[in-house]
Amino acid sequence: LERLPTDDRGRAIRLACSETESAEITSILGARLVSEPIIMSKLDDRGGRPEHQWTIKDRPSMAITPEGSAQPSATGEGGVPVLFSPWEAEQRVEQLEEFDVTEVGTGAWMKQHESLEQLNLQAHQSAQQAGDEFVLETLITFDKLKLLVHELLAIEAWRLHVFPRVKRGLADAKCSMRAYFCLFHEATLVNLLALCLHHAHACEALGDGAAVELVDYLARRLVDLSVRGRDWAKRGAEAADRAAVAKQEEEGSSSQGEEGGMSSARSVSLREEAERLDKQTPLEGLENQATDVIVQVSVGSATLVRYVCEHLNAMPVGVMSRVVETHDMLVSLVPVLENPPWTRRLPTSGQWQKLVEDQWKNVPNEELLNLTKTEGQVWLALYSLVSNPEVRKRYHFNSFRKAQLLRARKYMNEVLLDQLPVLADVQRFMDELAMMEAPHPTAEQGGSSVLRLQQVGAWQEKLGAKARDWSKVAEDALSPRVFGAQTDAQDKDLQRLVDNVYGIDGVDDILDAEAAASKSALYSQPLGALCVSVLVLPGHSELLRVEYDQSARDKAKPVTTPLGANFLRRRWCVDGAKAQQAAEQQAVEQQGGGDAAAKEKAGYAEVPFSKPGDAAKLDAVLAAADNIKDDGTIDLERVASASKAGSGAQSGGPSEGGAALPFVLKAECGFLGLQPFSVAVASEAVDLPTTDDEAQGGAFPRKLWVQLGAVKENLAVQVQLVRAAKDMPYKLADAFVSTPAPLE
């Protein structure tokens, strides 16, 4: 209609429809109707009130299934859905294989990286929900924990020997994203191993060789934390300091009654940061990513150190010798406690920050002594070594070791002991050690032994061999066999990785549980307003807007989702005035007539063009826009032909053919509380059946349920559509809103 001249629009509408219908179309649609294509989906045509346990799904879907007909899915203990089933996990674990350094970045290697990412996510989901840890058991059953250690050493060798030689070529070839995932592979393996080695039987399943190799790797990470940790802590401190100063200026301006101080300070800080990012070259960006990964790996290794020290007696004898004598981890932990790389103070603002979940967060001065998870891991590792009788038998305290260990005594205060009471034994041990003279070494303790046997890490010697020609390995890595075959924009392996790993439902909650909890708390506030709109397709024109009131007689019903989350389900009713109008409209239609004024007054709660045949009539009107002659006039004969062929209204009536006009429901919700906000959710396109004849299998149901949003998004709205009789339009009825239950 927009393509038609103003004078011809009315002629086209009158030609295609009857006088009454043309008046309605002209007044409601006018010139707003556009032919915008949209993907339509089918709606379940079953009626009845839905049951929350089955119908409120964790993924947005229009399939509102009744109780008992839900499709079977992989679930853990208690019916909790998992990312993938134990059978799929077994298949992925069984296909894992060892790769050499020269294979890092190839297609086969990227496919295995995808499998390990999926296994890592599923293992974390099982641990978070206290479910069946079938990933761990499968790794032990197929003896793949050793392979994880081998892959960890392989990617470490690649990072140390190959990456420095190829990073410039990778940046120039625009394939830095693939290189980043190769670097991130090390963090994935550390994360998965930390989850597995939490259990003593997993540490025992490592075997002698793999366990010794892992201890050597962890010792290198402790050295990195001690030597490079303070430099790592300075990264990004300048930008964080500017943000802290801007915040202080805002507080000072607000206390003095000034406005605009914060906005100007923050804009300057953001502008400086944007300029820095613009000046950053692709090579510098890749180097920064590599540093971020090694920081994450080293910090995550602290958890592995704690588990190895805790389960030391369950591991082979060579591991204890490696921990106590070769690497002397008891002494290696002290510098990390003295100068923790996960704590820093910004120079200008004086703001303290701590690294929590790989993010720097401001810490008030009064909470500075509160332990983070990483700090607690280091203290627990120290406790495990000191309180282990076997370690005490093997560990010889000389003057150096005594002095180094007592350096940690000054950090053991009442605040620390309140958070970790087990450290009281360590404090007493250090007090006793301070009063003792350093004993002299004896032959039994290894102080004067003539012959010493030490197990050598075979994998480390092989993968990081000095005899390798690393220049040739780097040249091969830049060839089309590995990185040179495609750019990041054309990399199908990266596209598959994103789709199959980070596109899985539920991954966001695993990766950022804190943010998910914060969002859930936001949506648990009281819902103060609900408004439902009907958008008719094409064009998404808003033709109906109905306000809802919360039902006074129905109390909130507590329900539990398949993922174990607690929700409250409340019933909302159409506003009283609108409900009266709907009743009047129903009476008018049942009488088969009535004046136009009464019909107009009662038509607000009616879904426009939801009767059979409405879509065909409008299609005939739209056909006018496609039948314009060269002189700008309408080909009336072709429009008339299209009208008769499309609507069928001249012969059989609307009930015998033609669909209703597709529509979309939109719900606007207003939440009240400490953080009031408004949000809108929309349904998928609702495409009603094409006939009202049950014999043809396309009956218009008396009741329909349309779902907007999803439990996964912390807001699910179910709207009921009802109609009184055949050939009558639908009206908006009750709505049920499900939001997270507030935490007690």
C-alpha positions in Angstrom: 0.0 0.0 0.0 2.9 2.4 0.6 3.8 2.1 -3.1 0.4 3.2 -4.1 -0.7 6.8 -4.5 -2.9 8.0 -1.7 -6.0 8.2 -3.9 -5.6 4.6 -5.1 -5.2 3.0 -1.6 -8.9 3.2 -0.8 -9.9 1.9 -4.3 -7.6 -1.2 -3.8 -9.0 -1.9 -0.3 -12.6 -1.5 -1.4 -12.1 -3.7 -4.4 -10.6 -6.6 -2.4 -12.9 -6.5 0.6 -16.4 -5.8 1.6 -17.5 -2.4 2.8 -17.3 -3.2 6.5 -14.0 -5.0 6.1 -12.4 -2.2 4.1 -13.4 0.3 6.7 -11.7 -1.7 9.4 -8.6 -2.2 7.3 -8.3 1.4 6.4 -8.7 2.6 10.0 -6.5 0.0 11.6 -3.7 -0.5 9.1 -3.8 2.5 6.9 -0.4 3.1 5.2 1.6 1.3 8.0 1.3 -2.1 6.4 4.6 -3.2 4.8 5.6 -6.5 3.2 8.5 -7.4 5.5 9.3 -11.1 5.4 9.5 -13.0 8.6 10.1 -16.6 9.6 7.0 -18.2 11.0 6.7 -21.3 13.1 3.9 -23.5 14.2 2.2 -23.3 17.5 1.0 -26.3 19.5 -2.8 -26.3 19.1 -3.6 -28.1 22.3 -5.7 -26.3 24.8 -5.9 -26.6 28.6 -3.9 -25.0 31.4 -0.2 -25.8 31.1 1.8 -27.3 33.9 5.0 -25.4 34.8 7.2 -28.4 35.3 6.8 -29.4 31.7 6.0 -26.3 29.8 8.3 -23.6 31.1 11.4 -24.7 29.2 15.0 -23.7 29.7 15.5 -22.9 26.0 13.2 -20.5 24.1 10.6 -22.5 22.3 7.0 -22.3 21.2 6.4 -26.0 21.9 4.1 -25.9 24.9 3.7 -29.6 25.6 1.2 -31.0 28.1 2.3 -32.9 31.2 3.6 -36.4 30.4 4.5 -35.7 26.8 7.8 -34.0 27.1 10.5 -35.3 24.9 13.2 -37.5 26.6 16.5 -35.7 27.2 19.8 -36.5 28.9 19.4 -35.9 32.6 21.6 -36.3 35.6 20.7 -37.1 39.2 17.3 -35.7 40.1 16.3 -35.2 36.5 18.7 -32.3 36.0 19.5 -31.9 32.3 23.1 -32.1 31.3 25.0 -30.5 28.4 25.4 -33.9 26.8 24.8 -37.5 27.8 27.2 -40.0 29.4 27.2 -41.9 26.1 28.4 -38.8 24.2 31.0 -38.2 26.9 32.3 -41.8 26.6 32.5 -41.4 22.8 34.5 -38.1 23.1 36.9 -39.6 25.8 37.5 -42.7 23.9 38.5 -40.8 20.7 41.1 -38.7 22.6 44.7 -39.2 21.3 48.2 -37.8 21.9 49.4 -35.0 19.6 53.0 -33.9 19.1 54.0 -30.3 19.2 54.1 -30.2 15.4 50.4 -31.0 15.2 49.2 -28.1 17.4 46.7 -26.0 15.4 45.8 -28.6 12.8 42.3 -29.5 12.0 42.4 -32.8 13.9 44.0 -31.0 16.9 41.2 -28.3 16.8 38.6 -31.0 16.8 40.1 -32.6 19.9 40.3 -29.2 21.6 36.6 -28.8 20.9 35.9 -32.2 22.6 38.1 -31.3 25.6 36.2 -27.9 26.0 32.9 -29.8 26.0 34.1 -32.3 28.5 35.4 -29.5 30.7 32.1 -27.7 30.7 30.1 -30.8 31.4 32.5 -31.8 34.3 32.0 -28.3 35.8 28.2 -28.5 35.4 28.2 -31.9 37.2 30.3 -30.5 40.0 28.2 -27.4 40.4 25.0 -29.3 40.6 26.5 -32.1 42.8 25.5 -34.6 40.2 27.0 -37.7 38.7 30.5 -36.9 37.6 30.5 -39.2 34.7 33.2 -37.3 32.8 35.7 -38.0 35.5 34.8 -41.6 35.8 35.0 -42.0 32.0 38.5 -40.4 31.9 39.6 -42.9 34.6 37.9 -45.9 32.9 39.7 -45.3 29.6 42.9 -44.2 31.3 42.9 -40.8 29.7 44.2 -38.7 32.7 47.7 -39.5 31.5 46.8 -38.2 28.1 45.6 -34.9 29.6 49.0 -34.4 31.3 50.8 -35.3 28.0 48.7 -32.7 26.1 49.4 -30.2 28.8 53.2 -30.6 28.4 52.8 -30.5 24.6 51.0 -27.2 24.5 53.5 -25.8 27.1 56.3 -26.7 24.7 54.4 -25.1 21.8 53.9 -21.9 23.8 57.6 -21.7 24.8 59.3 -22.7 21.6 56.9 -22.3 18.7 54.7 -19.4 19.5 57.5 -16.8 19.9 58.7 -17.7 16.4 55.3 -17.6 14.7 53.4 -14.9 16.5 54.4 -12.2 14.0 53.4 -14.3 11.0 50.1 -15.2 12.7 49.3 -11.6 13.2 50.2 -10.7 9.6 48.1 -13.6 8.2 45.1 -12.6 10.3 44.7 -15.9 12.0 45.4 -14.8 15.5 42.1 -16.1 16.8 43.1 -19.7 16.0 46.4 -19.1 17.8 44.6 -17.8 20.8 42.5 -21.0 21.1 45.7 -22.9 20.9 47.1 -20.9 23.8 43.9 -21.2 25.7 44.1 -25.0 25.4 46.6 -25.0 28.3 44.1 -23.2 30.5 41.4 -25.7 29.6 43.6 -28.7 30.5 44.6 -27.1 33.8 40.9 -26.4 34.6 39.8 -30.0 33.8 42.7 -31.6 35.7 42.0 -29.4 38.8 38.4 -30.7 38.7 39.5 -34.3 38.4 42.3 -34.3 40.9 40.0 -33.1 43.6 39.3 -36.8 44.1 42.0 -39.0 45.6 41.3 -41.9 43.3 41.9 -39.7 40.3 45.3 -38.8 41.7 46.1 -42.4 42.1 44.9 -43.2 38.5 47.6 -40.8 37.1 50.3 -43.4 37.5 53.9 -42.8 38.3 55.2 -41.2 35.1 52.3 -38.8 34.5 52.2 -37.7 38.2 55.9 -36.9 38.2 55.5 -34.9 35.0 52.6 -33.0 36.4 54.5 -32.1 39.6 57.4 -30.8 37.4 54.9 -28.7 35.5 53.4 -27.3 38.7 56.8 -26.4 40.0 57.5 -24.3 36.9 54.2 -22.5 37.4 55.0 -21.7 41.1 58.3 -20.2 39.9 56.3 -18.1 37.4 54.0 -16.8 40.1 57.0 -15.9 42.4 59.1 -14.3 39.7 56.7 -12.8 37.2 53.6 -12.5 39.4 54.1 -8.8 40.5 54.7 -7.8 36.9 51.5 -9.5 35.9 49.6 -7.7 38.6 50.6 -4.4 37.1 49.0 -5.2 33.8 45.9 -3.0 33.4 46.6 -1.2 36.7 47.0 2.1 35.0 43.5 2.0 33.4 42.0 0.7 36.6 43.7 3.5 38.6 42.1 6.1 36.3 38.7 4.5 36.7 39.2 4.6 40.5 40.2 8.2 40.5 37.2 9.0 38.4 35.0 7.3 40.9 36.6 9.3 43.8 36.0 12.5 41.8 32.4 11.5 41.4 31.9 10.9 45.1 33.6 14.3 45.9 31.4 16.1 43.4 28.2 14.6 44.7 29.2 15.4 48.3 29.7 19.1 47.3 26.5 19.3 45.3 28.3 19.4 42.0 27.1 17.6 38.9 28.9 16.4 35.8 32.3 15.8 37.5 32.0 12.0 37.1 30.8 12.1 33.5 33.7 14.2 32.4 36.3 12.2 34.3 34.9 8.9 33.1 34.7 10.2 29.5 38.4 11.2 29.6 39.3 7.7 31.0 37.2 5.9 28.3 38.6 8.1 25.6 42.2 7.3 26.7 41.5 3.6 26.8 39.8 3.7 23.3 42.9 5.5 21.9 45.2 2.9 23.4 43.2 0.1 21.8 43.2 1.9 18.5 47.0 2.2 18.6 47.4 -1.5 19.5 48.7 -3.5 16.6 47.5 -7.1 15.9 50.8 -8.4 17.1 50.5 -6.6 20.4 47.0 -7.8 20.8 48.1 -11.4 20.3 51.0 -11.0 22.8 48.6 -9.5 25.4 46.3 -12.5 24.9 49.2 -14.9 25.4 50.1 -13.1 28.7 46.5 -13.3 29.8 46.4 -17.0 29.2 49.7 -17.8 31.1 48.4 -15.7 34.0 45.2 -17.6 34.1 47.1 -20.9 33.8 49.5 -20.0 36.6 46.8 -18.9 39.0 44.7 -22.0 38.2 47.8 -24.2 38.9 47.6 -23.1 42.6 44.5 -25.3 42.8 46.3 -28.2 41.3 49.2 -27.7 43.7 46.8 -27.9 46.6 45.2 -31.2 45.4 48.5 -32.8 44.7 49.8 -31.9 48.2 46.5 -33.0 49.8 46.5 -36.4 48.1 50.2 -37.0 48.2 49.9 -40.3 50.1 47.7 -41.7 47.5 50.2 -41.0 44.7 53.3 -43.0 43.8 56.4 -42.8 46.0 58.3 -40.9 43.4 55.8 -38.1 43.5 56.5 -37.4 47.2 60.2 -37.4 46.6 59.7 -34.9 43.8 57.5 -32.6 45.9 59.6 -32.7 49.0 63.2 -33.0 47.8 63.5 -32.1 44.2 61.2 -29.0 44.0 60.9 -28.3 47.8 57.3 -27.0 47.3 57.1 -26.1 51.0 59.6 -23.4 50.5 58.3 -22.5 47.0 54.9 -21.6 48.4 56.2 -19.0 50.8 57.2 -16.3 48.2 53.7 -16.7 46.7 52.2 -16.0 50.1 54.5 -13.0 50.7 53.9 -11.3 47.4 50.6 -12.7 46.1 50.2 -11.9 42.4 46.4 -11.8 42.8 46.5 -8.7 45.1 47.5 -5.2 44.1 47.1 -1.6 45.2 46.6 1.1 42.6 49.3 3.8 43.0 47.3 7.0 42.6 43.9 6.2 44.1 45.2 3.8 46.7 42.4 1.4 45.9 43.0 -2.3 46.8 42.0 -5.0 44.2 42.0 -8.7 44.2 41.8 -11.2 41.4 38.5 -13.1 41.7 37.5 -15.5 38.9 40.1 -14.0 36.6 38.7 -10.5 37.1 40.2 -7.6 39.2 37.6 -6.4 41.7 37.8 -3.6 44.2 38.2 -4.6 47.8 37.4 -2.2 50.7 40.2 -1.8 53.3 38.2 -3.5 56.0 37.7 -6.6 53.8 41.3 -6.8 52.6 42.1 -9.8 54.9 39.2 -11.8 53.6 40.5 -14.8 51.6 39.7 -15.4 48.0 39.5 -19.0 46.7 43.0 -18.8 45.2 44.5 -17.5 48.4 42.8 -20.3 50.3 44.2 -22.9 48.0 47.8 -21.8 48.7 47.3 -21.9 52.5 45.7 -25.3 52.3 48.6 -26.6 50.2 51.0 -25.4 52.9 48.8 -27.0 55.6 48.7 -30.4 53.7 52.5 -30.5 53.5 53.1 -29.4 57.1 50.6 -31.8 58.7 51.5 -34.8 56.6 53.5 -37.3 58.8 55.2 -38.9 55.8 56.4 -35.4 54.6 57.8 -34.7 58.1 59.8 -37.9 58.0 61.4 -37.0 54.6 61.7 -33.3 55.0 65.0 -32.1 56.6 64.8 -28.7 58.2 68.1 -26.9 57.9 68.7 -23.3 58.7 67.7 -22.0 55.3 64.5 -24.0 55.1 63.6 -23.0 58.7 64.1 -19.3 57.9 62.1 -19.4 54.7 59.2 -21.2 56.3 59.0 -18.8 59.3 58.6 -15.9 56.9 54.9 -17.0 56.5 54.3 -17.0 60.3 53.6 -13.2 60.4 50.6 -13.6 58.1 48.9 -16.1 60.4 46.5 -13.9 62.4 43.1 -14.3 64.0 41.3 -13.2 60.9 43.0 -15.9 58.8 42.4 -18.6 61.5 38.7 -17.7 61.6 38.4 -18.4 57.9 40.7 -21.5 57.9 40.7 -23.0 61.4 42.8 -25.9 60.3 45.8 -23.5 60.0 45.9 -23.4 63.9 48.0 -26.6 63.6 50.4 -24.9 61.2 50.7 -21.9 63.5 51.6 -24.1 66.4 54.1 -26.0 64.3 55.8 -22.8 63.3 55.9 -21.6 66.9 57.7 -24.8 67.9 60.0 -24.6 64.9 61.0 -21.1 65.9 62.2 -22.3 69.3 64.2 -25.2 67.9 67.7 -25.2 66.5 68.0 -26.3 63.0 68.9 -30.0 63.1 72.0 -31.3 61.4 71.5 -33.6 58.3 71.8 -37.3 58.8 72.3 -40.2 56.4 68.7 -41.4 56.8 67.4 -38.0 55.8 69.4 -37.9 52.7 71.9 -35.3 53.8 75.0 -37.3 53.2 73.7 -40.0 50.9 76.3 -41.1 48.3 73.8 -42.6 45.8 70.6 -40.8 44.8 68.1 -42.0 42.3 65.7 -39.6 40.6 63.0 -40.3 38.0 63.3 -38.2 34.9 60.3 -36.7 33.1 60.4 -38.6 29.8 57.6 -36.6 28.1 59.1 -33.3 29.0 62.5 -34.4 27.6 60.9 -35.6 24.4 58.5 -32.7 23.7 60.8 -29.9 24.7 64.0 -31.5 23.3 66.8 -29.0 22.6 67.8 -31.1 19.7 64.7 -30.2 17.8 65.0 -27.7 15.0 62.3 -25.3 16.3 62.8 -23.0 13.3 61.6 -25.7 11.0 58.7 -26.5 13.3 57.7 -22.8 13.2 58.0 -22.7 9.4 55.7 -25.7 9.2 53.2 -24.1 11.5 52.9 -21.1 9.2 52.4 -23.4 6.2 48.9 -24.2 4.8 49.0 -27.5 6.7 48.4 -25.7 10.0 47.7 -22.0 10.2 48.3 -20.8 6.7 45.3 -22.4 5.1 42.7 -19.8 6.1 42.1 -16.5 8.0 40.0 -16.2 11.1 37.0 -15.0 9.0 37.1 -18.1 6.8 38.1 -20.6 9.6 35.4 -23.3 9.7 37.0 -25.0 12.7 36.5 -21.8 14.7 32.9 -21.5 13.6 32.3 -25.2 14.6 34.0 -24.6 17.9 31.8 -21.6 18.8 28.6 -23.3 17.7 29.3 -26.7 19.5 30.9 -25.3 22.7 29.9 -21.8 23.5 26.5 -22.0 21.7 25.2 -24.8 23.9 22.3 -23.9 26.2 23.4 -23.5 29.8 27.0 -22.6 29.1 26.6 -19.0 30.2 25.6 -20.2 33.7 28.7 -22.3 34.0 31.1 -19.7 32.7 29.7 -16.9 34.8 27.8 -18.3 37.7 28.1 -15.0 39.7 26.6 -12.9 36.9 23.8 -15.5 36.5 23.0 -15.3 40.2 23.0 -11.5 40.1 20.6 -11.5 37.2 18.4 -14.0 38.9 18.2 -11.8 42.0 17.2 -8.8 39.8 14.3 -10.7 38.3 13.2 -12.0 41.7 11.9 -8.5 42.6 8.1 -8.0 42.7 6.4 -7.6 39.4 4.4 -4.4 39.4 3.0 -4.2 35.9 2.3 -6.4 32.9 1.1 -5.3 29.5 0.6 -7.6 26.5 0.6 -6.3 22.9 -0.4 -8.0 19.7 1.9 -7.3 16.7 0.3 -8.3 13.4 2.5 -9.5 10.6 3.9 -8.4 8.2 5.3 -5.2 9.5 4.9 -5.9 13.3 2.2 -3.2 13.6 0.9 -2.9 17.1 -2.9 -3.3 16.8 -3.8 -4.3 20.4 -2.4 -3.4 23.8 -4.0 -4.9 27.0 -3.0 -4.2 30.6 -3.1 -7.0 33.2 -3.7 -7.0 36.9 -2.3 -9.6 39.3 -4.9 -12.1 40.4 -5.9 -11.3 44.0 -7.4 -14.8 44.7 -4.5 -16.8 43.4 -1.3 -17.0 45.5 2.1 -17.4 43.9 2.8 -21.1 43.3 6.4 -22.3 44.0 7.8 -24.5 41.3 11.1 -26.1 40.5 12.6 -26.1 37.0 14.3 -29.2 35.5 17.6 -27.6 36.3 16.7 -27.4 40.0 16.1 -23.6 40.1 13.3 -22.3 42.4 10.7 -20.1 40.6 7.4 -18.5 41.6 4.4 -18.7 39.2 1.8 -16.0 39.4 -1.5 -15.6 37.6 -2.4 -12.3 36.0 -5.9 -11.4 34.6 -6.9 -8.9 31.9 -7.7 -5.5 33.4 -11.3 -5.2 34.5 -12.3 -2.6 31.9 -10.8 -4.6 29.1 -12.5 -7.8 30.4 -15.9 -6.1 30.3 -15.2 -5.0 26.8 -14.3 -8.5 25.8 -17.5 -9.8 27.3 -19.6 -7.2 25.4 -17.8 -8.1 22.2 -18.5 -11.8 22.8 -22.2 -11.0 23.3 -22.3 -8.9 20.2 -20.8 -11.7 18.0 -23.0 -14.4 19.5 -26.1 -12.3 18.6 -24.8 -12.2 15.0 -24.7 -8.6 14.6 -25.0 -5.4 16.6 -24.2 -1.8 15.8 -20.8 -0.8 14.7 -20.4 1.4 17.8 -20.9 -1.5 20.2 -18.6 -3.6 18.1 -15.9 -0.9 18.1 -16.3 -0.4 21.9 -15.9 -4.1 22.7 -13.0 -4.9 20.3 -10.0 -3.9 22.4 -9.2 -7.4 23.8 -9.8 -9.1 20.5 -6.8 -10.3 18.5 -7.1 -8.5 15.2 -7.5 -10.7 12.0 -7.5 -14.0 14.0 -10.5 -15.4 12.1 -10.1 -17.9 9.3 -9.7 -16.2 6.0 -8.4 -12.9 7.3 -4.9 -13.4 5.9 -6.2 -14.2 2.4 -8.2 -10.9 2.3 -5.2 -8.9 3.3 -3.0 -10.8 0.7 -5.5 -9.6 -1.9 -5.0 -6.0 -0.7 -1.3 -6.4 -0.9 -1.6 -7.7 -4.4 -2.6 -4.2 -5.4 0.9 -3.0 -4.7 2.3 -5.5 -7.2 -0.1 -4.6 -10.0 0.7 -0.9 -10.7 0.7 0.0 -14.4 3.4 2.1 -16.0 1.2 5.2 -15.7 0.9 4.8 -11.9 -2.7 3.4 -11.9 -3.8 0.0 -10.6 -4.6 -2.9 -12.8 -8.1 -3.4 -11.3 -8.8 -6.6 -13.3 -5.7 -8.3 -11.9 -6.4 -7.2 -8.4 -10.0 -8.5 -8.6 -8.7 -11.8 -9.9 -6.2 -12.0 -7.1 -8.9 -11.1 -4.6 -11.3 -13.9 -5.7 -8.5 -16.5 -5.9 -7.0 -15.6 -2.6 -9.8 -15.0 -0.2 -12.6 -17.3 -1.5 -15.0 -15.0 0.4 -17.3 -14.6 -2.6 -18.2 -18.3 -2.6 -17.5 -20.3 0.5 -16.9 -17.8 3.2 -13.9 -17.4 5.4 -14.4 -20.6 7.3 -13.9 -22.7 4.3 -10.4 -21.5 3.4 -7.6 -19.2 4.2 -5.6 -18.7 7.3 -5.8 -16.0 9.9 -3.2 -13.3 9.9 0.1 -14.3 11.7 0.9 -12.4 14.8 3.4 -12.0 17.6 2.8 -11.4 21.3 4.9 -8.9 23.2 4.9 -8.7 27.0 6.2 -5.6 28.8 7.0 -6.2 32.5 7.8 -3.6 35.1 9.7 -4.8 38.2 9.7 -3.0 41.5 12.2 -3.1 44.4 15.7 -1.8 45.2 16.6 -1.9 41.5 13.4 -1.2 39.5 13.5 -1.8 35.8 11.4 -2.7 32.8 11.9 -5.5 30.2 10.1 -6.8 27.2 9.9 -10.3 25.8 8.3 -11.5 22.6 7.0 -14.8 21.3 7.8 -16.4 18.0 5.5 -15.8 15.1 2.1 -17.6 15.7 0.8 -19.0 12.4 -2.7 -20.3 12.9 -4.1 -23.3 10.9 -5.4 -22.7 7.4 -8.8 -24.2 8.0 -11.5 -24.6 10.7 -12.5 -28.0 9.4 -11.5 -30.7 11.9 -11.9 -33.3 9.2 -9.0 -31.7 7.3 -6.8 -31.9 10.5 -6.4 -28.1 10.8 -9.0 -27.2 13.4 -8.7 -23.9 15.1 -8.6 -24.8 18.9 -10.8 -23.1 21.4 -7.7 -22.3 23.6 -4.1 -21.6 22.8 -1.1 -21.1 25.0 1.7 -18.8 23.7 5.0 -18.7 25.6 7.1 -15.5 25.7 10.6 -15.7 27.1 12.1 -18.7 29.0 13.2 -19.8 32.4 16.7 -19.6 31.1 16.2 -15.9 30.7 14.7 -15.7 34.3 11.4 -14.6 32.9 8.7 -16.7 31.3 5.2 -15.4 30.4 2.5 -17.7 29.2 -0.6 -16.0 27.6 -3.9 -17.8 27.0 -5.9 -17.1 23.8 -9.6 -18.2 23.9 -12.5 -17.9 21.4 -16.2 -18.5 22.1 -17.2 -20.3 19.0 -16.3 -21.3 15.4 -15.5 -18.5 13.0 -14.8 -16.1 15.8 -11.6 -14.3 16.6 -9.3 -15.0 19.6 -9.2 -12.8 22.7 -6.5 -12.4 25.2 -7.2 -14.2 28.5 -5.2 -15.0 31.6 -1.4 -14.9 31.7 1.0 -16.8 34.0 4.3 -15.2 34.8 7.2 -17.2 36.2 10.2 -15.4 37.9 13.0 -16.6 40.2 12.0 -17.1 43.8 13.7 -14.5 46.1 16.5 -15.8 48.2 15.7 -16.0 51.9 
